[in-house]
Amino acid sequence: MKTYILTRSIFPEDKERITIDIALKSEKHKYPFRLFDGDGELYYEGLSIEKDSFDPLDDEMDNSGCTEIHYLNNGRWEEL
């Protein structure tokens, strides 16, 4: 099982990947996250099975240059 899935991307070429990821979603993917680049631009949104995992950032960093991951915690986005 993937530790996270992507649900949104700014990159059109990720459309098929997003469709596949959403099909793999389980009840364990319940922690929303967002990935940003160094300029604060939102690149990805997704769901993780852990509320404090760096896996999405580690995996997507090389593809997009993302440098920050934020998780939704009690209604507020917080950077790890």
HTML snippet that shows the backbone in 3Dmol.js (N, CA, C, O; Angstrom):
<script src="https://3Dmol.org/build/3Dmol-min.js"></script>
<div id="view" style="width:600px;height:400px;position:relative"></div>
<script>
const pdb = `
ATOM      1  N   MET A   1       0.839  -1.183   0.000  1.00  0.00           N
ATOM      2  CA  MET A   1       0.000   0.000   0.000  1.00  0.00           C
ATOM      3  C   MET A   1       0.882   1.244   0.000  1.00  0.00           C
ATOM      4  O   MET A   1       1.873   1.324   0.725  1.00  0.00           O
ATOM      5  N   LYS A   2       0.497   2.212  -0.830  1.00  0.00           N
ATOM      6  CA  LYS A   2       1.217   3.480  -0.855  1.00  0.00           C
ATOM      7  C   LYS A   2       0.947   4.240   0.438  1.00  0.00           C
ATOM      8  O   LYS A   2      -0.170   4.219   0.955  1.00  0.00           O
ATOM      9  N   THR A   3       1.968   4.910   0.957  1.00  0.00           N
ATOM     10  CA  THR A   3       1.795   5.680   2.188  1.00  0.00           C
ATOM     11  C   THR A   3       1.063   6.991   1.946  1.00  0.00           C
ATOM     12  O   THR A   3       0.623   7.642   2.893  1.00  0.00           O
ATOM     13  N   TYR A   4       0.929   7.382   0.676  1.00  0.00           N
ATOM     14  CA  TYR A   4       0.184   8.591   0.348  1.00  0.00           C
ATOM     15  C   TYR A   4      -0.340   8.482  -1.078  1.00  0.00           C
ATOM     16  O   TYR A   4       0.143   7.685  -1.882  1.00  0.00           O
ATOM     17  N   ILE A   5      -1.341   9.307  -1.363  1.00  0.00           N
ATOM     18  CA  ILE A   5      -1.842   9.427  -2.735  1.00  0.00           C
ATOM     19  C   ILE A   5      -1.931  10.910  -3.070  1.00  0.00           C
ATOM     20  O   ILE A   5      -2.150  11.745  -2.193  1.00  0.00           O
ATOM     21  N   LEU A   6      -1.762  11.221  -4.331  1.00  0.00           N
ATOM     22  CA  LEU A   6      -1.962  12.589  -4.797  1.00  0.00           C
ATOM     23  C   LEU A   6      -3.397  12.723  -5.281  1.00  0.00           C
ATOM     24  O   LEU A   6      -3.923  11.826  -5.939  1.00  0.00           O
ATOM     25  N   THR A   7      -4.031  13.852  -4.953  1.00  0.00           N
ATOM     26  CA  THR A   7      -5.402  14.108  -5.384  1.00  0.00           C
ATOM     27  C   THR A   7      -5.492  15.318  -6.301  1.00  0.00           C
ATOM     28  O   THR A   7      -6.520  15.544  -6.940  1.00  0.00           O
ATOM     29  N   ARG A   8      -4.421  16.093  -6.367  1.00  0.00           N
ATOM     30  CA  ARG A   8      -4.398  17.285  -7.214  1.00  0.00           C
ATOM     31  C   ARG A   8      -2.960  17.626  -7.555  1.00  0.00           C
ATOM     32  O   ARG A   8      -2.057  17.469  -6.734  1.00  0.00           O
ATOM     33  N   SER A   9      -2.760  18.100  -8.789  1.00  0.00           N
ATOM     34  CA  SER A   9      -1.446  18.526  -9.252  1.00  0.00           C
ATOM     35  C   SER A   9      -1.628  19.700 -10.207  1.00  0.00           C
ATOM     36  O   SER A   9      -2.629  19.777 -10.919  1.00  0.00           O
ATOM     37  N   ILE A  10      -0.666  20.608 -10.223  1.00  0.00           N
ATOM     38  CA  ILE A  10      -0.734  21.712 -11.180  1.00  0.00           C
ATOM     39  C   ILE A  10      -0.209  21.282 -12.545  1.00  0.00           C
ATOM     40  O   ILE A  10      -0.345  22.020 -13.521  1.00  0.00           O
ATOM     41  N   PHE A  11       0.386  20.102 -12.622  1.00  0.00           N
ATOM     42  CA  PHE A  11       0.994  19.632 -13.852  1.00  0.00           C
ATOM     43  C   PHE A  11      -0.001  18.778 -14.649  1.00  0.00           C
ATOM     44  O   PHE A  11      -0.452  17.742 -14.158  1.00  0.00           O
ATOM     45  N   PRO A  12      -0.348  19.200 -15.870  1.00  0.00           N
ATOM     46  CA  PRO A  12      -1.308  18.437 -16.677  1.00  0.00           C
ATOM     47  C   PRO A  12      -0.871  16.995 -16.929  1.00  0.00           C
ATOM     48  O   PRO A  12      -1.714  16.107 -17.056  1.00  0.00           O
ATOM     49  N   GLU A  13       0.417  16.760 -17.000  1.00  0.00           N
ATOM     50  CA  GLU A  13       0.904  15.406 -17.274  1.00  0.00           C
ATOM     51  C   GLU A  13       0.655  14.430 -16.110  1.00  0.00           C
ATOM     52  O   GLU A  13       0.853  13.226 -16.269  1.00  0.00           O
ATOM     53  N   ASP A  14       0.231  14.930 -14.962  1.00  0.00           N
ATOM     54  CA  ASP A  14      -0.065  14.076 -13.806  1.00  0.00           C
ATOM     55  C   ASP A  14      -1.508  13.590 -13.782  1.00  0.00           C
ATOM     56  O   ASP A  14      -1.894  12.877 -12.855  1.00  0.00           O
ATOM     57  N   LYS A  15      -2.318  13.957 -14.779  1.00  0.00           N
ATOM     58  CA  LYS A  15      -3.745  13.621 -14.767  1.00  0.00           C
ATOM     59  C   LYS A  15      -3.981  12.116 -14.607  1.00  0.00           C
ATOM     60  O   LYS A  15      -4.796  11.706 -13.781  1.00  0.00           O
ATOM     61  N   GLU A  16      -3.287  11.302 -15.379  1.00  0.00           N
ATOM     62  CA  GLU A  16      -3.471   9.853 -15.291  1.00  0.00           C
ATOM     63  C   GLU A  16      -3.005   9.316 -13.941  1.00  0.00           C
ATOM     64  O   GLU A  16      -3.648   8.448 -13.351  1.00  0.00           O
ATOM     65  N   ARG A  17      -1.896   9.836 -13.468  1.00  0.00           N
ATOM     66  CA  ARG A  17      -1.373   9.409 -12.166  1.00  0.00           C
ATOM     67  C   ARG A  17      -2.365   9.718 -11.050  1.00  0.00           C
ATOM     68  O   ARG A  17      -2.571   8.894 -10.159  1.00  0.00           O
ATOM     69  N   ILE A  18      -2.977  10.893 -11.091  1.00  0.00           N
ATOM     70  CA  ILE A  18      -3.960  11.276 -10.074  1.00  0.00           C
ATOM     71  C   ILE A  18      -5.143  10.303 -10.114  1.00  0.00           C
ATOM     72  O   ILE A  18      -5.621   9.866  -9.067  1.00  0.00           O
ATOM     73  N   THR A  19      -5.607   9.969 -11.294  1.00  0.00           N
ATOM     74  CA  THR A  19      -6.717   9.024 -11.446  1.00  0.00           C
ATOM     75  C   THR A  19      -6.362   7.674 -10.828  1.00  0.00           C
ATOM     76  O   THR A  19      -7.177   7.074 -10.126  1.00  0.00           O
ATOM     77  N   ILE A  20      -5.167   7.206 -11.086  1.00  0.00           N
ATOM     78  CA  ILE A  20      -4.713   5.922 -10.527  1.00  0.00           C
ATOM     79  C   ILE A  20      -4.595   6.014  -9.006  1.00  0.00           C
ATOM     80  O   ILE A  20      -5.048   5.118  -8.294  1.00  0.00           O
ATOM     81  N   ASP A  21      -3.987   7.099  -8.506  1.00  0.00           N
ATOM     82  CA  ASP A  21      -3.831   7.267  -7.058  1.00  0.00           C
ATOM     83  C   ASP A  21      -5.186   7.282  -6.360  1.00  0.00           C
ATOM     84  O   ASP A  21      -5.359   6.630  -5.331  1.00  0.00           O
ATOM     85  N   ILE A  22      -6.147   8.020  -6.909  1.00  0.00           N
ATOM     86  CA  ILE A  22      -7.459   8.107  -6.276  1.00  0.00           C
ATOM     87  C   ILE A  22      -8.127   6.722  -6.234  1.00  0.00           C
ATOM     88  O   ILE A  22      -8.835   6.405  -5.279  1.00  0.00           O
ATOM     89  N   ALA A  23      -7.905   5.911  -7.253  1.00  0.00           N
ATOM     90  CA  ALA A  23      -8.450   4.551  -7.268  1.00  0.00           C
ATOM     91  C   ALA A  23      -7.822   3.684  -6.178  1.00  0.00           C
ATOM     92  O   ALA A  23      -8.435   2.715  -5.729  1.00  0.00           O
ATOM     93  N   LEU A  24      -6.604   4.023  -5.749  1.00  0.00           N
ATOM     94  CA  LEU A  24      -5.911   3.266  -4.699  1.00  0.00           C
ATOM     95  C   LEU A  24      -6.240   3.752  -3.288  1.00  0.00           C
ATOM     96  O   LEU A  24      -5.777   3.172  -2.306  1.00  0.00           O
ATOM     97  N   LYS A  25      -7.024   4.796  -3.189  1.00  0.00           N
ATOM     98  CA  LYS A  25      -7.349   5.381  -1.891  1.00  0.00           C
ATOM     99  C   LYS A  25      -8.031   4.361  -0.991  1.00  0.00           C
ATOM    100  O   LYS A  25      -8.902   3.606  -1.423  1.00  0.00           O
ATOM    101  N   SER A  26      -7.610   4.359   0.272  1.00  0.00           N
ATOM    102  CA  SER A  26      -8.247   3.505   1.273  1.00  0.00           C
ATOM    103  C   SER A  26      -8.653   4.370   2.459  1.00  0.00           C
ATOM    104  O   SER A  26      -8.362   5.565   2.499  1.00  0.00           O
ATOM    105  N   GLU A  27      -9.328   3.754   3.421  1.00  0.00           N
ATOM    106  CA  GLU A  27      -9.737   4.493   4.621  1.00  0.00           C
ATOM    107  C   GLU A  27      -8.534   4.966   5.442  1.00  0.00           C
ATOM    108  O   GLU A  27      -8.676   5.841   6.296  1.00  0.00           O
ATOM    109  N   LYS A  28      -7.364   4.401   5.194  1.00  0.00           N
ATOM    110  CA  LYS A  28      -6.156   4.817   5.913  1.00  0.00           C
ATOM    111  C   LYS A  28      -5.583   6.129   5.394  1.00  0.00           C
ATOM    112  O   LYS A  28      -4.837   6.796   6.111  1.00  0.00           O
ATOM    113  N   HIS A  29      -5.911   6.508   4.180  1.00  0.00           N
ATOM    114  CA  HIS A  29      -5.445   7.777   3.604  1.00  0.00           C
ATOM    115  C   HIS A  29      -6.368   8.895   4.085  1.00  0.00           C
ATOM    116  O   HIS A  29      -7.302   9.287   3.386  1.00  0.00           O
ATOM    117  N   LYS A  30      -6.096   9.400   5.284  1.00  0.00           N
ATOM    118  CA  LYS A  30      -7.023  10.364   5.881  1.00  0.00           C
ATOM    119  C   LYS A  30      -6.390  11.680   6.310  1.00  0.00           C
ATOM    120  O   LYS A  30      -7.084  12.543   6.848  1.00  0.00           O
ATOM    121  N   TYR A  31      -5.092  11.855   6.087  1.00  0.00           N
ATOM    122  CA  TYR A  31      -4.443  13.087   6.514  1.00  0.00           C
ATOM    123  C   TYR A  31      -4.089  13.950   5.302  1.00  0.00           C
ATOM    124  O   TYR A  31      -3.165  13.621   4.559  1.00  0.00           O
ATOM    125  N   PRO A  32      -4.825  15.061   5.097  1.00  0.00           N
ATOM    126  CA  PRO A  32      -4.563  15.933   3.959  1.00  0.00           C
ATOM    127  C   PRO A  32      -3.205  16.634   4.076  1.00  0.00           C
ATOM    128  O   PRO A  32      -2.799  17.076   5.151  1.00  0.00           O
ATOM    129  N   PHE A  33      -2.524  16.718   2.935  1.00  0.00           N
ATOM    130  CA  PHE A  33      -1.261  17.445   2.883  1.00  0.00           C
ATOM    131  C   PHE A  33      -1.198  18.272   1.616  1.00  0.00           C
ATOM    132  O   PHE A  33      -1.943  18.040   0.664  1.00  0.00           O
ATOM    133  N   ARG A  34      -0.294  19.244   1.622  1.00  0.00           N
ATOM    134  CA  ARG A  34      -0.016  20.085   0.463  1.00  0.00           C
ATOM    135  C   ARG A  34       1.496  20.196   0.310  1.00  0.00           C
ATOM    136  O   ARG A  34       2.231  20.251   1.297  1.00  0.00           O
ATOM    137  N   LEU A  35       1.947  20.230  -0.939  1.00  0.00           N
ATOM    138  CA  LEU A  35       3.371  20.397  -1.236  1.00  0.00           C
ATOM    139  C   LEU A  35       3.580  21.709  -1.976  1.00  0.00           C
ATOM    140  O   LEU A  35       2.874  22.012  -2.938  1.00  0.00           O
ATOM    141  N   PHE A  36       4.561  22.484  -1.518  1.00  0.00           N
ATOM    142  CA  PHE A  36       4.864  23.797  -2.071  1.00  0.00           C
ATOM    143  C   PHE A  36       6.307  23.864  -2.547  1.00  0.00           C
ATOM    144  O   PHE A  36       7.170  23.143  -2.046  1.00  0.00           O
ATOM    145  N   ASP A  37       6.561  24.739  -3.522  1.00  0.00           N
ATOM    146  CA  ASP A  37       7.941  24.990  -3.928  1.00  0.00           C
ATOM    147  C   ASP A  37       8.531  26.090  -3.034  1.00  0.00           C
ATOM    148  O   ASP A  37       7.855  26.592  -2.136  1.00  0.00           O
ATOM    149  N   GLY A  38       9.775  26.456  -3.281  1.00  0.00           N
ATOM    150  CA  GLY A  38      10.470  27.441  -2.464  1.00  0.00           C
ATOM    151  C   GLY A  38       9.874  28.836  -2.515  1.00  0.00           C
ATOM    152  O   GLY A  38      10.141  29.654  -1.636  1.00  0.00           O
ATOM    153  N   ASP A  39       9.067  29.120  -3.539  1.00  0.00           N
ATOM    154  CA  ASP A  39       8.402  30.421  -3.659  1.00  0.00           C
ATOM    155  C   ASP A  39       7.010  30.412  -3.048  1.00  0.00           C
ATOM    156  O   ASP A  39       6.285  31.403  -3.137  1.00  0.00           O
ATOM    157  N   GLY A  40       6.635  29.307  -2.430  1.00  0.00           N
ATOM    158  CA  GLY A  40       5.332  29.210  -1.801  1.00  0.00           C
ATOM    159  C   GLY A  40       4.204  28.850  -2.752  1.00  0.00           C
ATOM    160  O   GLY A  40       3.033  28.988  -2.398  1.00  0.00           O
ATOM    161  N   GLU A  41       4.537  28.391  -3.956  1.00  0.00           N
ATOM    162  CA  GLU A  41       3.510  28.002  -4.923  1.00  0.00           C
ATOM    163  C   GLU A  41       3.054  26.569  -4.643  1.00  0.00           C
ATOM    164  O   GLU A  41       3.872  25.659  -4.506  1.00  0.00           O
ATOM    165  N   LEU A  42       1.752  26.389  -4.563  1.00  0.00           N
ATOM    166  CA  LEU A  42       1.162  25.074  -4.322  1.00  0.00           C
ATOM    167  C   LEU A  42       1.284  24.220  -5.573  1.00  0.00           C
ATOM    168  O   LEU A  42       0.826  24.622  -6.643  1.00  0.00           O
ATOM    169  N   TYR A  43       1.900  23.039  -5.453  1.00  0.00           N
ATOM    170  CA  TYR A  43       2.070  22.129  -6.582  1.00  0.00           C
ATOM    171  C   TYR A  43       1.186  20.898  -6.487  1.00  0.00           C
ATOM    172  O   TYR A  43       0.613  20.462  -7.485  1.00  0.00           O
ATOM    173  N   TYR A  44       1.071  20.334  -5.287  1.00  0.00           N
ATOM    174  CA  TYR A  44       0.326  19.087  -5.115  1.00  0.00           C
ATOM    175  C   TYR A  44      -0.535  19.148  -3.855  1.00  0.00           C
ATOM    176  O   TYR A  44      -0.232  19.859  -2.896  1.00  0.00           O
ATOM    177  N   GLU A  45      -1.618  18.375  -3.898  1.00  0.00           N
ATOM    178  CA  GLU A  45      -2.414  18.083  -2.714  1.00  0.00           C
ATOM    179  C   GLU A  45      -2.608  16.577  -2.673  1.00  0.00           C
ATOM    180  O   GLU A  45      -2.597  15.913  -3.710  1.00  0.00           O
ATOM    181  N   GLY A  46      -2.783  16.043  -1.476  1.00  0.00           N
ATOM    182  CA  GLY A  46      -2.974  14.610  -1.367  1.00  0.00           C
ATOM    183  C   GLY A  46      -3.415  14.190   0.009  1.00  0.00           C
ATOM    184  O   GLY A  46      -3.741  15.013   0.864  1.00  0.00           O
ATOM    185  N   LEU A  47      -3.418  12.878   0.205  1.00  0.00           N
ATOM    186  CA  LEU A  47      -3.800  12.270   1.478  1.00  0.00           C
ATOM    187  C   LEU A  47      -2.732  11.268   1.881  1.00  0.00           C
ATOM    188  O   LEU A  47      -2.243  10.498   1.055  1.00  0.00           O
ATOM    189  N   SER A  48      -2.378  11.287   3.150  1.00  0.00           N
ATOM    190  CA  SER A  48      -1.347  10.399   3.682  1.00  0.00           C
ATOM    191  C   SER A  48      -1.950   9.482   4.733  1.00  0.00           C
ATOM    192  O   SER A  48      -2.987   9.796   5.317  1.00  0.00           O
ATOM    193  N   ILE A  49      -1.301   8.347   4.975  1.00  0.00           N
ATOM    194  CA  ILE A  49      -1.761   7.458   6.047  1.00  0.00           C
ATOM    195  C   ILE A  49      -1.146   7.859   7.390  1.00  0.00           C
ATOM    196  O   ILE A  49      -1.530   7.332   8.434  1.00  0.00           O
ATOM    197  N   GLU A  50      -0.190   8.793   7.358  1.00  0.00           N
ATOM    198  CA  GLU A  50       0.415   9.314   8.582  1.00  0.00           C
ATOM    199  C   GLU A  50       0.249  10.827   8.602  1.00  0.00           C
ATOM    200  O   GLU A  50       0.257  11.469   7.551  1.00  0.00           O
ATOM    201  N   LYS A  51       0.099  11.398   9.795  1.00  0.00           N
ATOM    202  CA  LYS A  51      -0.139  12.834   9.885  1.00  0.00           C
ATOM    203  C   LYS A  51       1.146  13.665   9.921  1.00  0.00           C
ATOM    204  O   LYS A  51       1.094  14.891  10.016  1.00  0.00           O
ATOM    205  N   ASP A  52       2.291  12.995   9.845  1.00  0.00           N
ATOM    206  CA  ASP A  52       3.551  13.739   9.911  1.00  0.00           C
ATOM    207  C   ASP A  52       4.652  13.084   9.076  1.00  0.00           C
ATOM    208  O   ASP A  52       5.825  13.119   9.446  1.00  0.00           O
ATOM    209  N   SER A  53       4.268  12.495   7.960  1.00  0.00           N
ATOM    210  CA  SER A  53       5.220  11.796   7.102  1.00  0.00           C
ATOM    211  C   SER A  53       5.835  12.751   6.077  1.00  0.00           C
ATOM    212  O   SER A  53       5.150  13.601   5.507  1.00  0.00           O
ATOM    213  N   PHE A  54       7.128  12.593   5.861  1.00  0.00           N
ATOM    214  CA  PHE A  54       7.817  13.350   4.823  1.00  0.00           C
ATOM    215  C   PHE A  54       7.871  12.579   3.497  1.00  0.00           C
ATOM    216  O   PHE A  54       8.456  13.068   2.531  1.00  0.00           O
ATOM    217  N   ASP A  55       7.276  11.393   3.435  1.00  0.00           N
ATOM    218  CA  ASP A  55       7.313  10.581   2.210  1.00  0.00           C
ATOM    219  C   ASP A  55       6.848  11.343   0.965  1.00  0.00           C
ATOM    220  O   ASP A  55       7.519  11.280  -0.065  1.00  0.00           O
ATOM    221  N   PRO A  56       5.716  12.061   1.026  1.00  0.00           N
ATOM    222  CA  PRO A  56       5.291  12.773  -0.185  1.00  0.00           C
ATOM    223  C   PRO A  56       6.334  13.796  -0.652  1.00  0.00           C
ATOM    224  O   PRO A  56       6.618  13.896  -1.846  1.00  0.00           O
ATOM    225  N   LEU A  57       6.889  14.534   0.271  1.00  0.00           N
ATOM    226  CA  LEU A  57       7.893  15.537  -0.085  1.00  0.00           C
ATOM    227  C   LEU A  57       9.147  14.872  -0.628  1.00  0.00           C
ATOM    228  O   LEU A  57       9.688  15.301  -1.647  1.00  0.00           O
ATOM    229  N   ASP A  58       9.606  13.841   0.040  1.00  0.00           N
ATOM    230  CA  ASP A  58      10.808  13.130  -0.410  1.00  0.00           C
ATOM    231  C   ASP A  58      10.632  12.582  -1.824  1.00  0.00           C
ATOM    232  O   ASP A  58      11.550  12.664  -2.640  1.00  0.00           O
ATOM    233  N   ASP A  59       9.463  12.025  -2.115  1.00  0.00           N
ATOM    234  CA  ASP A  59       9.214  11.426  -3.421  1.00  0.00           C
ATOM    235  C   ASP A  59       9.029  12.457  -4.527  1.00  0.00           C
ATOM    236  O   ASP A  59       9.505  12.253  -5.644  1.00  0.00           O
ATOM    237  N   GLU A  60       8.355  13.545  -4.240  1.00  0.00           N
ATOM    238  CA  GLU A  60       8.004  14.520  -5.276  1.00  0.00           C
ATOM    239  C   GLU A  60       9.032  15.636  -5.442  1.00  0.00           C
ATOM    240  O   GLU A  60       8.979  16.375  -6.424  1.00  0.00           O
ATOM    241  N   MET A  61       9.949  15.769  -4.519  1.00  0.00           N
ATOM    242  CA  MET A  61      10.948  16.835  -4.553  1.00  0.00           C
ATOM    243  C   MET A  61      11.731  16.844  -5.871  1.00  0.00           C
ATOM    244  O   MET A  61      11.905  17.900  -6.479  1.00  0.00           O
ATOM    245  N   ASP A  62      12.195  15.698  -6.304  1.00  0.00           N
ATOM    246  CA  ASP A  62      12.994  15.625  -7.529  1.00  0.00           C
ATOM    247  C   ASP A  62      12.178  15.941  -8.777  1.00  0.00           C
ATOM    248  O   ASP A  62      12.712  16.495  -9.738  1.00  0.00           O
ATOM    249  N   ASN A  63      10.894  15.597  -8.774  1.00  0.00           N
ATOM    250  CA  ASN A  63      10.033  15.831  -9.937  1.00  0.00           C
ATOM    251  C   ASN A  63       9.686  17.303 -10.123  1.00  0.00           C
ATOM    252  O   ASN A  63       9.538  17.776 -11.249  1.00  0.00           O
ATOM    253  N   SER A  64       9.557  18.022  -9.010  1.00  0.00           N
ATOM    254  CA  SER A  64       8.964  19.352  -9.102  1.00  0.00           C
ATOM    255  C   SER A  64       9.729  20.461  -8.397  1.00  0.00           C
ATOM    256  O   SER A  64       9.468  21.639  -8.638  1.00  0.00           O
ATOM    257  N   GLY A  65      10.653  20.108  -7.545  1.00  0.00           N
ATOM    258  CA  GLY A  65      11.355  21.133  -6.782  1.00  0.00           C
ATOM    259  C   GLY A  65      10.612  21.540  -5.517  1.00  0.00           C
ATOM    260  O   GLY A  65      10.907  22.588  -4.943  1.00  0.00           O
ATOM    261  N   CYS A  66       9.655  20.731  -5.073  1.00  0.00           N
ATOM    262  CA  CYS A  66       8.942  21.037  -3.835  1.00  0.00           C
ATOM    263  C   CYS A  66       9.914  21.038  -2.660  1.00  0.00           C
ATOM    264  O   CYS A  66      10.822  20.211  -2.576  1.00  0.00           O
ATOM    265  N   THR A  67       9.699  21.980  -1.768  1.00  0.00           N
ATOM    266  CA  THR A  67      10.584  22.109  -0.609  1.00  0.00           C
ATOM    267  C   THR A  67       9.837  22.138   0.721  1.00  0.00           C
ATOM    268  O   THR A  67      10.464  22.093   1.780  1.00  0.00           O
ATOM    269  N   GLU A  68       8.510  22.214   0.680  1.00  0.00           N
ATOM    270  CA  GLU A  68       7.730  22.296   1.920  1.00  0.00           C
ATOM    271  C   GLU A  68       6.550  21.340   1.857  1.00  0.00           C
ATOM    272  O   GLU A  68       5.954  21.125   0.801  1.00  0.00           O
ATOM    273  N   ILE A  69       6.227  20.769   3.019  1.00  0.00           N
ATOM    274  CA  ILE A  69       5.011  19.974   3.156  1.00  0.00           C
ATOM    275  C   ILE A  69       4.222  20.519   4.332  1.00  0.00           C
ATOM    276  O   ILE A  69       4.777  20.796   5.396  1.00  0.00           O
ATOM    277  N   HIS A  70       2.911  20.671   4.126  1.00  0.00           N
ATOM    278  CA  HIS A  70       2.011  21.162   5.161  1.00  0.00           C
ATOM    279  C   HIS A  70       0.911  20.126   5.349  1.00  0.00           C
ATOM    280  O   HIS A  70       0.407  19.557   4.382  1.00  0.00           O
ATOM    281  N   TYR A  71       0.544  19.888   6.609  1.00  0.00           N
ATOM    282  CA  TYR A  71      -0.566  18.994   6.939  1.00  0.00           C
ATOM    283  C   TYR A  71      -1.679  19.787   7.596  1.00  0.00           C
ATOM    284  O   TYR A  71      -1.434  20.746   8.328  1.00  0.00           O
ATOM    285  N   LEU A  72      -2.916  19.367   7.321  1.00  0.00           N
ATOM    286  CA  LEU A  72      -4.079  19.979   7.956  1.00  0.00           C
ATOM    287  C   LEU A  72      -4.189  19.418   9.367  1.00  0.00           C
ATOM    288  O   LEU A  72      -4.303  18.207   9.560  1.00  0.00           O
ATOM    289  N   ASN A  73      -4.153  20.307  10.342  1.00  0.00           N
ATOM    290  CA  ASN A  73      -4.184  19.908  11.741  1.00  0.00           C
ATOM    291  C   ASN A  73      -5.167  20.812  12.479  1.00  0.00           C
ATOM    292  O   ASN A  73      -4.924  22.009  12.631  1.00  0.00           O
ATOM    293  N   ASN A  74      -6.274  20.239  12.933  1.00  0.00           N
ATOM    294  CA  ASN A  74      -7.315  20.996  13.635  1.00  0.00           C
ATOM    295  C   ASN A  74      -7.786  22.200  12.832  1.00  0.00           C
ATOM    296  O   ASN A  74      -7.958  23.291  13.374  1.00  0.00           O
ATOM    297  N   GLY A  75      -7.992  21.992  11.536  1.00  0.00           N
ATOM    298  CA  GLY A  75      -8.517  23.044  10.680  1.00  0.00           C
ATOM    299  C   GLY A  75      -7.507  24.058  10.193  1.00  0.00           C
ATOM    300  O   GLY A  75      -7.877  25.022   9.524  1.00  0.00           O
ATOM    301  N   ARG A  76      -6.224  23.862  10.517  1.00  0.00           N
ATOM    302  CA  ARG A  76      -5.180  24.808  10.097  1.00  0.00           C
ATOM    303  C   ARG A  76      -4.050  24.046   9.408  1.00  0.00           C
ATOM    304  O   ARG A  76      -3.682  22.945   9.816  1.00  0.00           O
ATOM    305  N   TRP A  77      -3.508  24.660   8.349  1.00  0.00           N
ATOM    306  CA  TRP A  77      -2.360  24.066   7.652  1.00  0.00           C
ATOM    307  C   TRP A  77      -1.099  24.395   8.418  1.00  0.00           C
ATOM    308  O   TRP A  77      -0.832  25.557   8.726  1.00  0.00           O
ATOM    309  N   GLU A  78      -0.319  23.362   8.726  1.00  0.00           N
ATOM    310  CA  GLU A  78       0.926  23.528   9.474  1.00  0.00           C
ATOM    311  C   GLU A  78       2.078  22.883   8.719  1.00  0.00           C
ATOM    312  O   GLU A  78       1.970  21.749   8.253  1.00  0.00           O
ATOM    313  N   GLU A  79       3.164  23.601   8.605  1.00  0.00           N
ATOM    314  CA  GLU A  79       4.357  23.089   7.936  1.00  0.00           C
ATOM    315  C   GLU A  79       5.106  22.148   8.864  1.00  0.00           C
ATOM    316  O   GLU A  79       5.261  22.422  10.054  1.00  0.00           O
ATOM    317  N   LEU A  80       5.573  21.027   8.302  1.00  0.00           N
ATOM    318  CA  LEU A  80       6.428  20.121   9.095  1.00  0.00           C
ATOM    319  C   LEU A  80       7.837  20.656   9.095  1.00  0.00           C
ATOM    320  O   LEU A  80       8.725  20.055   9.699  1.00  0.00           O
TER     321      LEU A  80
END
`;
const viewer = $3Dmol.createViewer("view");
viewer.addModel(pdb, "pdb");
viewer.setStyle({}, {cartoon: {color: "spectrum"}});
viewer.zoomTo();
viewer.render();
</script>
